[in-house]
Amino acid sequence: MPQARKLVIVESPTKARKIQGYLGDDYVVEASVGHIRDLPQPSDLPAEMKKGAFGKFAVDVDNGFEPYYEVYADKKAKVRELKSLLKDADELFLATDEDREGEAIAWHLIEALKPKVPVRRMVFHEITREAIGRALESTRELDTDLVDAQETRRILDRLYGYEVSPVLWRKVRQGLSAGRVQSVATRLVVERERERMAFVAADYWDVTGAFAPTDGDDAGQLFDARLTGLGGERVASGRDFDDLGRLKVRTGVVHLDEAAATAVVAGLDGADFSVRSLETKPYSRKPAAPFTTSTLQQEASRKLRMASRQTMRTAQALYENGYITYMRTDSPALSAEATDAARRQAAELYGPEYVPGAPRLYASKNKGAQEAHEAIRPAGDSFRTPAQVAREISGDQFKLYELIWKRTVASQMADAKGSTASVRLAAPLGAGAGERAGSDAVFSASGTVITFRGFLAAYEESRDVEAAEGDAATTSSGPKESRLPRMAEGDALAGTDLTADGHSTSPPARYTEASLVKALEELGIGRPSTYAATISTIQDRGYVRTKGQAMVPTWLAFAVTKLLEDHFGWLVDYDFTAEMEADLDEIAAGDRERVAWLTRFYFGDGSGETSGWGLRDLVTDLGEIDPVAVNSVEIGEGLRVRVGRYGPYLEDLAAEPDAEGKAPRASVPEDIAPDELTVATARELLAAGADDGRVLGTDPESGNEIVAKNGRYGPYVTEVLDLPPIDTSLSAAAQKRAKAAQPKPRTGSLFKSMSLESVTLDDALKLLSLPRVVGTDPESGAEITAQNGRYGPYLKKGTDSRTIASEEQLLTITLDEALKIYAEPKRRGARAATPPLRELGDDPTSGKPITVKDGRFGAYVTDGETNRTLPRDLTPESITAERAIELLAEKRAQGPKKRTARASTAKKAPAKKAPAKKTTTKK
């Protein structure tokens, strides 16, 4: 009889392979490949449940918010495999991640597998031999409070999305979604754009110059200084103006215009400058704390230009392969072993003087941190330097590891030391300054000298510059090391290169992924471990696009945010969303009961006040929501942007309506950001939209004029028909029928290789000839036509369509060429074979070469047997061989997708409720 073994279940195949190597043959380590079950779509519920209590949400809101779970269709084979392995095991170890989501995965595994052997919860924060050994010796019970908190989140998100999203479908556009965190994140981005739209730039001038001592050892050593005072008043700089271009303080501040600044320069011609004051202070700076999930995402965005999703995916790979500790954490704390490792390494690499006498201790500022294990750091009780891992990892993984290593080691190093000096120098204005003659002009300069670099020898933190545009707003947070010449109060100075400079204030910077993550964390909204998914969601939904590093909201985001603010205000209120997060933390800590909380959220407390919540009542009366008002953004002077079914467009309500009573309209190009759509720009777009187009000539056959225009869907050519006017004395319905009966002009979109400015009459006539009859199939007698469609150029013979290579081929393809294409076997959903984009070596499982190819749905990686589309954060150029192997392994672990008939699904009744928790489940 074979010896029983211990079954260990983790989430990912990579993690399983790594841990299997540490545990040996007495253990079987298998991956669940993430979650195994979830709330199904209501449409996928068994037939007998669709009209019952679970029919709307797959959650019975009237009976304790009981959820109904189903095993994912593509995980049923995995569950069967795990059950089979469990039969030969004498113990089950659930080694999913130690956070709410990991605890919930472990609970779902218990519910689905129904083990009859002892179950142990095994947790660790790094995948090293020592950590896995310690985890086996210190197993625990499942934390049902954490499971409660995660279930509450899942049910809350289902209620929120399924009640609010349909409102967006009816009032804005089909297919939109709302969410507890995503809607608030979108609102933040929209509000920043509103600030930019309302911003009024202020112009101001200042004076700069180069100065040097006239005597002493540093005589002639130049330094730069700026005019800061004039006649006892402070000279206004950019920070003195509000967003409407007005001075914040009216007294004690002088606002220089060009004439005044130029007069100051003239008045200082030949002036004698002297040092009025000199102040020197010691400078000291402490290192930043080790990385948490949030700070890692922020710093990777600034230093490495990595998106949040890309950062988290790269960190996940580093964690699963044993290079770093767990990457979802709110805690900056280091274990005693990690602190000792960082101190030892800093002393070895930089010298003992770079390590302070006592270890640095860091603590989380977040009271509700439920995912606080330890900071993100290199794995192990001794760290490997980037040079030591360079042969094992490369690309993004190496860059991120190096960043984490530097931050961890620097966090245990000594302060940077130095001194800062500030000098004020002045001279009286001469006659050239006009009415200001005799006033003192005061200039200021400062400098920092770093005498001991301390932790700066290893690492320096970055930050966002709020006054600059987001895609260029990254700089060092520390003062630049610069040195002023030795001076003393009263010393004479020579001034040269005095220059008057004009400036304009800048609008508030758009959010970058880094600054949005920072804002969400500061507001207490969501959890850092979910920020990457949140940011990806608002981009995928079309609410936000990126411009460089900056996040630009679309007009669609304006419409959605306006509807939610006006009619669901408390759902997108920042304080309320943060309070919800705090309540979920209390549920996770066992200090709050989840059913009572969900009851208040959905049904309210009966007070009828928004403070008593109650989502159900909020969505019942939607008649008062005016779709036109929701989807309109006023620009000014009677101009507004409307968010329509096919995109945003302008309306000029102050202009004369057309014959149908409609205001003049024009599409808004996607590349124009909301804050760039000024009244002047809007009028230019309307004028271009009202243009009758560029006349190309006359069709020699029909005699109709041919014009080229720019339309909502791009440039096109069309013919101008001489049609009789519609009789306006007819009823509206009759006019509509008469218009529909009129002949329609031929139109044709320009090829991608054509431009509106260069298209000719000959080009236009060819475009208007499409679709073109290529010929007749001699066998079937069916006509073959060449057509341009939504997905590109193609041939059509009856119901049989075949893709062709280029748009130009529409005009040139012959019958023989078409017949050759039809003679080839049809590749359903496939294009002609293309050469691989990259070759990544052999797959260790299949032994076949791995290549990256371009497919119908984007780039994918394949070994000839298994295909896996590249995730959003990877490109054919950035993917590594190691990551490709992981993707293929994950795809294989999922098993083949089986199509299950709806009828057989519908026959299955809900399984019995588990005794530990009240849920409904389907195997």
Steps between C-alpha positions, in 0.01 A plus 500: 500500500649835397596735780255788555646840433418855601323720246599868485286736291630838386366747240750491215695229312823698540454514875416128505817402312718712728349365823501139375875525467527594869257241643606180326314179417293485820297791372298560186479870416225597256364835379138605498595761238332783691135500603298186431149639540300821522152650477366406155327737263125489579438388141714190568304391806307171488154549353317439829705774671464777244156604624580449864686689767838457328376607156611864505847490655577130568469630858188460713475851646188410702661214689826620649657589165567134434727461194469225241837384372589297193828340404632673188431296187871491415592396857278190526778278367741658749260433790465136389879471488536646851232265635683205346829607661323553832384136505862387535594766756497477878519879552402809303707817522340814354794727415321786325611858566446642848257776419123524465499369146736214581295408807185499286664275238593258779141501631357442152736204458372348822139554388560345158732213600324409829816339646467216751863527612648761736524846338777742591540861393861559399623856449832658407615835368787380286575184305832385638595163650521654848164679474319191372650293782387752761152512343460121532583520870255783575175422318171649622125476457312680223427864595123524449502873573724560200273280291198698624667825395584372153151357450350831609714681243392260228130529583529878540663532159231279343218712650671827405580396144171327423283782634693804373642376169154452339428865577806594296381273217163678485618856550849510344602199290469122487783291640621745766582401855504659843699380799571588860862603437516544121224765498673702772837469324336624178347791690844602630639512146194691372513754784865574424408558133217732606755701698716523190201609288412775748863606540595853393871554441663799665799676348777628724857614456813472708866596477799269527870566498847355557698631798853460636704633796741775404758415772626198692603148406177439303510829311347458155319173582155542345167388646145564380237693697141611441322826585282431806435846647440851370456808714418294808242284321535138392512439123216273390586155365278226357385370839346840581221460240182296532350284224302796366818700439453733799751594768419314820633785715431860402735680743874463552549337160603676181393352165754584230397530137743523210538879524567492875750212476683670212513824704658313793772364269563852370510640855765243602737586218837560672350454849716406799371180660582387851416207725213596734472169687652151495356201686656156521321194644596135535322270251388147579274261310369157593449211256154399379327200657514162324239441232133430556273405210401863452847656519642231271239580235570872534878472483498247215280741306736792560837332465425211262194637314317177584120494516345381827377175343843435348667568835275258685535227240878534502507499881277190501752317280788607726310382808396164353858430391638576844669834435286734715251479785124515449411805290156583648564673830413822680792472740844662462637293791795266459555182699800483730671264254439739208621800699824317589544393136458857373741641760763235424477562128518880537812467716664256257427707188533857628695479825404474871468879528197480269302294755344672804562367850147365543264337248232721346144393581205580274129468575187531289297821526191316382296389802293263288791325332378142478759387247795609713749214493834663440635753254586392146868408513750252356419147618709305749690561822785638289443704185637434154627812327372593154834388357449155652157450340583663165563163333165363615262786427495784250281773358225636722558235766862603543415871506232450764717272712780757490256774607372289792852402605625859496201631697530223762874541557476881502223487762757372753776746410611822668350844440641718226681798660604842382415868532274751330578867452256779412621842393313828444672770299373839395568828323304827470327562165639778289321761289432249222235340722271803468264549793665210689840675502658486846315182601696197607508202260561184703624177341514157668695180443551176687730204475552163662828323554483123572796410719397138566273322250381231737206307349522713183795283404247220440165656417304824465122517495310679222181702514240658273531869429149635540555819304612325184320290246465138602698343218812695591449547872764291665805625681715437804339598827822617660675835457759519227853501625631848423755722667493874568827695519625601844343833593433711806236760578596834343726348230487674164368304200511558127179434307496394134256356244196661662199377300124559514309173447130446432307201635149358503349296780430134422173315560489217754687199366296209375523183700759245404454140609745574782322812626155339463614203711633747755172696504289185542717383787494840674120512471472146637320375188543137398804294584848531345480140381200596281629830358662341196175326406300819564720711273490235228121485526442873453731490198339189351151648546594807299479742793868594498771505236868570546701781350860423580484428874193722552149360543245689288126444560278451197171683448332170580658518847353850541150371422526198732648708783233768461219245522650336809568833673150636433297187576725263698701758690579295809626208292782709354562712807865468603431493874221243464717273285780522757251423779387192310862386485537554874180301564633211289819511707288468816325196350843350425602563860182336632368828646198540270230263375482477123129428451399805704740715303379372161140550611563866574690545175229349282172555685593801716422552866145626439583866567465600135821706533805446284698457821287189552611373156266267310609427144174329402285810554758715323459320167122457501399845374704584191239694302637832615841436343515701178738320259567820304607688814712209622679464166566871447799708608473877452797664328371858493323744265223249429742221410486160663645154457253213476603140565322305230471138404788530253717737701510862616381783280452875522171689485463874445171588669547871426506447123207471260364142489494314170192400300436212742521730801837367614786716624824496297717205600859383463684193627767546766829330402632249754838670520352823641503482880205658684708790635618576143146542368466876544226711344738601220596137428136395506407767244782383274367143515146618427623705207690201363199276552276745318740512208350363179826315437773524236358483147694241299313535170203352312419135438509473117228232503242647742594867475487523883755705691747292706628637833739379773392555860603423855228309684433344837665176391786660310559651155279391210388596149142541387291629211272804526147421379265769372187400695169688522427655842265321739156658526502656848121522507486123543485340843828406667438133430422570135815711464700215651350251251565736209860544603547123534364451148759732344803341333813479719834633377783254450775528763835335555750520786856594410761226516752523780764595244294801382459845651222756476741760361646288220211277385419553130182471292635177348559358852149604602332335200682175577387514862140568393513196273525270804379237561654384169384194307815291441328235288291183511608164643487261196404204722221642715402797286513721811618858466825592680530856632781694668381701799639712782355407840529575866791256539674588175487406130348166398345296218140382512343210309151431623546446874869408467736789592880499472743762628739663250835659570447874443246769420675574172434141392128581500556694178747265334423141593411283197255212471786246474659636820164487676438141389843397635408646839171309500679180395696504829340340809323756711671592828217587733576814696861489384713714277775399265798357684752764598861451612555501879572833665754343738651162585555425871665158511347160586218436745618264781164316507430440132860526380378709206618849400312793654415786265310827525251549218251762388144368507151622429455606863852633550842357570520156659761250612493138379702180497293361212268312738392760757416863423473786750416860414750746647364685806440872467823596676723293268611570145677274248816698572484491883397139568779276628545128443428436870170690485398322179561161665285609797214616276497172308514300825204693642305443179570125508401483867158642416429200281285500187187712509190284477173634371223390731142501374275745680235233547725276706612796711145600570413160642747531785353611830689700759727294716450481874628791701838458663474483877780753560347783297160567353551487126339330207739320272505306177777252434 
